[in-house]
Amino acid sequence: MRKETLSLFLKKQRKIYGLSQEELSLKSGVGLRFVRDIEQGKETLRMDKVNQVLQLFGYELGPIKI
């Protein structure tokens, strides 16, 4: 069983809440480019900014067993 990636999770949450990428960037206080980078699966991201986005949905980054 494969874990859901951050990019898929964020896309799913954004769509559940009916937000465009632009709206998500404005509401979370990060740039549109950053939202697009997450959703495209960029491997190097600032954790504080990722948490800033996830916080809108009641989540934060944490360790997972691989």
N, C-alpha and C positions, 0 to 999 in steps of 0.2 A: 504494500500500500504506500503510495507516494504522498508526501506531505504537500499541502497547498503552498505555492510560492507566494512571496510577498507581493509580487506584481499581480498575480491572479486574485489574491485576497483583496487588494486595494481596488482593482477594477470592479470586482463583485460588490463591495461595499458602496463604492461610488454610485453604481447603477441602482442598487437597492434604495439609496437615498435620493435618487433622481438628480444627481449633480453632474455637470460637465467637468472636464478637466480644469477649465478656467474658473468655474465656481469653487471647486475644491481648493485650488491654489489661493484664491482670495480668502476663503473662510479659514484656511489653516495658516495663512501668513507666510507661505513659501512661494517661490516663483513657479510659473507655469512649466518652465523647462524642467524643474525638479520633479514635478508630478509626472511629467512625460518620461523622465529618466527611470523613475520607479516602475511605472507601468510597462516600460520596455525591457525591464529586467537588468538594468545596469548593475554591475557587481560591486562597484565602490560608491557608497552613499554615506552621507553624514548621518550618524545615528540620531543625533539630536533633532535634525530636521525630519527624519522618518517618524520619530516619536511625535513630533508636532502634528504631522498629518494623521497618524493613527489615533491620536488623542480625540479627534473629532468623532470617532466611532467607538470610543471607549476601550481602546487597546493600546499596548505599548510593546516594544521589542523585548524579547527574553530568550534565554537559552533553550534549545530543544535537543533532545537526544537524537543522534544520527545513527 
